[in-house]
Amino acid sequence: MIVKKLYKYHPLKKYGQNFLINKKIAREIIQKINPQYQQKLVEIGPGLGALTKPICEFLEKLIVIEIDANLLNLLKERSFYSKLRIFCNNALNFNYMSLLDKNCQLIRIFGNLPYNISTSLIIFLFQYIKIIQDMHFMLQKEVAKRLVASPGNKYYSRLSIISQYYCNVKLLLNVNSEEFWPKPKVDSVFVNFTPHLNSPYYVHDVSVLSFITNIAFQNRRKMLRHSLNKLFSEKKLIQLDINPRLRAENISILEYCKLSNYLYKKNIARKT
């Protein structure tokens, strides 16, 4: 394998490493990101540098977060290394607030994410949404379908609701498995997340939205009057103009927000 000989590196299964090796695809991805010279970009998992190298041509400095110290050692041998600000950390518990400067410049995050952490990482990053300008990630195709799914679609899920609550999500580029080393068993999609400037959704407490959707989708085939019966009576669902006979996968984000706000106010009333 030419790639393996060139980099003298053996991908580690525990990190879910599948490296992009098609330079043409990498260039297309950089065009989609459209980096500007003094913007603050953060790459999660630079890997062998397929995206790192071409994007550095457009930037003054690039922040990279990589958990694998061996890969960081490989980056030291590359011509663009001087442009990197490196953190050897786990992206799943990194403090992204630490990247803010005195001007509070918003950060742009991108990366070819390991399939085994992609969903958890996206959810984790939403807590930093106020300091994020946008995010661009290479994701497993099925995850991408879940991100943009609407009610009634078989891919509609908690991830659909939480992601669309925070962001406008767009599928930008299909990438087949042949473009990676080692070759994964599934195809990928390059996805854009842009936080809402004027959100169509509002909840008093997003943790309540997360709580309700978690319970509802644990029993996604059950009618709401059964799956949410410990939180809402059938009568209350009807009062909230939500059909109690519908299933979790048929309820819109606005309707979940309505349920969340009712439960939040109910809990506040109990405490006063």
PyMOL commands that set and color helices and strands:
alter all, ss='L'
color gray80, all
select helices_A, chain A and resi 2-7+13-15+23-33+52-56+69-75+81-83+96-99+118-131+141-148+158-166+177-179+206-218+224-227+234-239+248-250+253-271
alter helices_A, ss='H'
color red, helices_A
select strands_A, chain A and resi 19-20+40-44+62-65+84-87+107-112+132-140+167-175+180-181+188-195
alter strands_A, ss='S'
color yellow, strands_A
deselect
rebuild
show_as cartoon
